[in-house]
Amino acid sequence: MFNLKLQDTDLCRLSKEAAETPLHLICSCPALMHKRSTLLGKHIMQPEDAKLLPARKVLLFLKATNACWEI
């Protein structure tokens, strides 16, 4: 959102704790911990583990969070 100039800051809209990057959303955003655990099997995920996830699971997670569709 920040890179698209749709926000004034790169701070995560959900957690307000870190830069809102795909890895932050998928791996460590505290606001998405429950959904991450339910859909991906871990509360917090290492980037190396995230890279091994099937694309289908990542897309289902991102769709369930609505994080990528709020443009």
Buried (B, 14 or more C-beta within 10 A) or exposed (E): BBEEEEEEEEBBBBBEEBEBBEBBBBBBBBBBBEBBEEBBEEEEBEEEBBEEBEEEBBEEBBEEBEBEEEE
